[in-house]
């Protein structure tokens, strides 16, 4: 049951990851890119948690927590950079 649940979670997060990467690369504004980066980190955390569920190794949960912290800090830093730089209208 855990392997099936992990497979479903990984499949959904891969779809979310693909869509977020497209928005990250094509995003018309910096705000779109920040949100896409946050989704990428969230999907990575979900995949690490699914790996922990499928394998039974707790180490993957440590990786998930580390990714969550890095994603949070990256989103805050990028948001501050956007706030200080003028946005070019398109």
C-alpha positions, -999 to +999 in steps of 0.1 A: +000+000+000+028+024+008+045+018-026+012+025-044+006+057-025+042+068-031+038+061-068+006+082-070+023+110-051+054+110-073+032+109-105+013+140-093+043+159-082+061+152-115+032+167-133+033+197-110+070+199-114+068+200-152+042+227-152+061+248-127+094+244-146+076+257-177+063+287-158+098+293-142+114+294-176+087+313-195+071+334-167+063+369-180+070+385-146+094+379-117+064+372-094+054+343-117+089+329-114+089+332-076+057+313-073+070+286-098+102+283-077+081+278-046+060+251-064+093+234-075+106+232-040+072+220-027+071+192-053+107+183-043+097+181-007+067+159-016+089+136-037+114+132-008+085+124+016+072+098-009+107+083-011+107+080+026+073+064+026+083+039-002+117+029+012+110+033+049+142+053+054+139+083+077+169+100+060+146+112+032+125+131+057+156+150+067+162+158+031+126+170+028+130+193+058+162+207+043+146+213+009+117+231+026+140+254+045+161+262+014+129+268-006+115+292+020+147+312+022+150+313-016+114+326-019+120+353+007+152+365-009+138+365-044+107+384-031+129+411-015+149+414-047+117+419-067+105+445-042+136+466-047+139+463-085+116+481-109+094+457-129+095+462-167+059+462-181+052+438-209 
